[in-house]
Amino acid sequence: MLHPPDLKFHDPMNPEPIGVFDSGVGGLSVLRAIREQLPGESVLYLADQGHVPYGPRPMNEVRRFSEGIVRYLLGQRSKLIVVACNAASAAALQHLRQVFPEAPFVGMEPAVKPAAEGTLSGVVGILATPATFQGALYASVVERFASNVEIMQETCPGLVGLVEKGELETPGTRKILEQALLPMLRRGVDTIVLGCTHYPFVIPIIKKIAGEGVRVIDPAPAIARQVIRMLDAAGLRADRETGGTIRYHTTGDPEVFSVVLPRLFDATGEIIGMVWDGDILREG
């Protein structure tokens, strides 16, 4: 277990939290699933809102941000790191495992396999950011599991920014989703994969546009189950069944985060502002 010397986090009931990070608030959809399945675990959530969105950024830049975030989370005694960002997983997960070989990681993978197995029409729609579609992980998953399925891809430009503002059911949000979904629906899509952790927050609108006959796959519950498997395999699960704390960190404006947070997730916790000092994250 890797524990760098800068150990600031202290919770006597559960001294080693789960570290979760995303480019912004999207990873709260994963945190929500973890909280539902593991209410006794304490969590450190870090939103790199100073750099959101990751999706359009070069992969080497996303790797650099991700490495700095992981160093900070491990410095806070995180016992497992959840890369709750599809773009960061596509760009950096393999790199992070090489740089931090003693740290266990759970990353995001587009749920192409269950979509391909469950589709009746043979047409699957995938909503994700450019970094996810450009990553080797996505290409590998499609090649292995969806060779006999028609895949339609859409990046939903602007949607991440609206979710960051907590604008979940606005005309602008609906317009972006209609532009993405209507061509898919005309083609016969019966399954939609959410390949960005921001997108589960707009599932209600997706279902209104797509109708009852279209399955929408949110990967967050499966990610939470994988967290459970890894904690149990390593004997790292918290002893208590409830009462885990959450501490939020953001490289953006903590006051803005505090306004948006309750629109997305109902678990309160301390909100801490962070700043980048070169490639190093510190409280500021």
Buried (B, 14 or more C-beta within 10 A) or exposed (E): EBBEEEEEBEBEEBEBBBBBBBBBBBBBBBBBBBBEBBBBBBBBBBBBBBBBBBBEBEBEBBBBBBBBBBBBBBBBBBBBBBBBBBBBBBBBBBBBBEBBEEBBBBBBBBBBBBBBEEBEBEBBBBBBBBBBBBBEBBEEBBEEBBEEBBBBBBBBBBBBBBBBBBBBEEEEBBEBBEEBBEEBBEEEBBBBBBBBBBBBBBBEBBBEBBEEEBBBBBBBBBBBBBBBEBBEEEEBBBEEEEEBBBBBBBBBEBEBBEEBBEBBBEBEBEBBBBEBEEEEBEEE
